[in-house]
Amino acid sequence: MTYYKITCLFQADWVNLYPALFGQVQHSYSANGDLGSNIAVYGFASPQTPVDLGPLVRVEVIATV
């Protein structure tokens, strides 16, 4: 499983931001707190290539198991 940490420099609406980053790919794990939080973690069964949304949205791989 590959886990990605997404950090935004704004309060994110994850319902809209997630598909902008990963399209229609279904995640196996998520932890994004309350709507409006600026940090989320998503896990996928296989590695993904998120869309680069610019400097206000940082995506980093935090674990691969």
C-alpha contacts under 8 A as a table, 3 or more apart, distances in Angstrom:
res1	aa1	res2	aa2	distance
1	M	43	G	6.40
1	M	44	F	5.51
1	M	45	A	4.54
1	M	46	S	6.04
1	M	47	P	7.58
1	M	64	T	5.62
1	M	65	V	5.10
2	T	43	G	5.47
2	T	44	F	5.34
2	T	45	A	6.46
2	T	46	S	6.33
2	T	47	P	5.73
2	T	61	V	7.18
2	T	62	I	7.87
2	T	63	A	5.87
2	T	64	T	4.40
2	T	65	V	6.47
3	Y	41	V	6.70
3	Y	42	Y	5.59
3	Y	43	G	4.17
3	Y	44	F	6.46
3	Y	61	V	5.83
3	Y	62	I	5.70
3	Y	63	A	5.24
3	Y	64	T	6.34
4	Y	41	V	5.51
4	Y	42	Y	5.34
4	Y	43	G	6.28
4	Y	59	V	6.48
4	Y	60	E	5.48
4	Y	61	V	4.52
4	Y	62	I	5.70
4	Y	63	A	7.42
5	K	39	I	7.14
5	K	40	A	5.79
5	K	41	V	4.47
5	K	42	Y	6.68
5	K	59	V	5.74
5	K	60	E	5.37
5	K	61	V	6.36
5	K	62	I	6.34
6	I	38	N	7.96
6	I	39	I	5.62
6	I	40	A	5.23
6	I	41	V	6.21
6	I	57	V	6.87
6	I	58	R	5.62
6	I	59	V	4.58
6	I	60	E	6.65
7	T	38	N	5.80
7	T	39	I	4.63
7	T	40	A	6.74
7	T	57	V	5.84
7	T	58	R	5.17
7	T	59	V	6.60
8	C	11	Q	6.94
8	C	12	A	6.71
8	C	38	N	5.05
8	C	39	I	6.47
8	C	56	L	5.65
8	C	57	V	4.56
8	C	58	R	6.35
9	L	38	N	6.84
9	L	56	L	5.26
9	L	57	V	6.69
10	F	38	N	6.13
10	F	56	L	7.53
11	Q	36	G	4.68
11	Q	37	S	5.44
11	Q	38	N	4.89
12	A	17	L	6.94
12	A	35	L	7.26
12	A	36	G	4.98
12	A	37	S	6.03
12	A	38	N	5.42
13	D	16	N	5.75
13	D	17	L	6.03
13	D	35	L	6.16
13	D	36	G	5.61
13	D	37	S	7.97
14	W	17	L	4.76
14	W	18	Y	5.44
14	W	32	N	7.84
14	W	35	L	6.75
14	W	36	G	7.54
15	V	18	Y	6.07
15	V	19	P	7.44
16	N	19	P	6.02
16	N	20	A	6.64
17	L	20	A	5.07
17	L	21	L	6.34
18	Y	21	L	5.24
18	Y	22	F	6.01
18	Y	23	G	7.29
19	P	22	F	5.12
19	P	23	G	4.24
19	P	24	Q	6.14
20	A	23	G	5.82
20	A	51	V	7.07
21	L	50	P	4.99
21	L	51	V	4.86
21	L	52	D	7.38
21	L	53	L	7.46
22	F	25	V	5.95
22	F	48	Q	7.54
22	F	49	T	7.40
22	F	50	P	5.27
22	F	51	V	6.74
26	Q	44	F	7.56
27	H	30	S	7.07
27	H	42	Y	6.41
27	H	43	G	5.71
27	H	44	F	4.94
27	H	45	A	7.56
28	S	42	Y	7.51
28	S	43	G	5.47
28	S	44	F	5.21
28	S	45	A	6.55
29	Y	41	V	7.85
29	Y	42	Y	5.43
29	Y	43	G	4.59
29	Y	44	F	6.84
30	S	40	A	7.33
30	S	41	V	5.59
30	S	42	Y	4.42
30	S	43	G	6.29
31	A	40	A	5.66
31	A	41	V	5.16
31	A	42	Y	6.57
32	N	35	L	7.48
32	N	37	S	6.89
32	N	39	I	6.32
32	N	40	A	4.11
32	N	41	V	6.20
33	G	37	S	6.35
33	G	40	A	7.30
34	D	37	S	5.76
37	S	40	A	7.65
44	F	47	P	6.60
44	F	48	Q	7.44
50	P	59	V	7.66
52	D	57	V	7.92
53	L	56	L	7.36
53	L	57	V	6.03
54	G	57	V	6.02
54	G	58	R	7.76
55	P	58	R	6.59
61	V	64	T	7.68
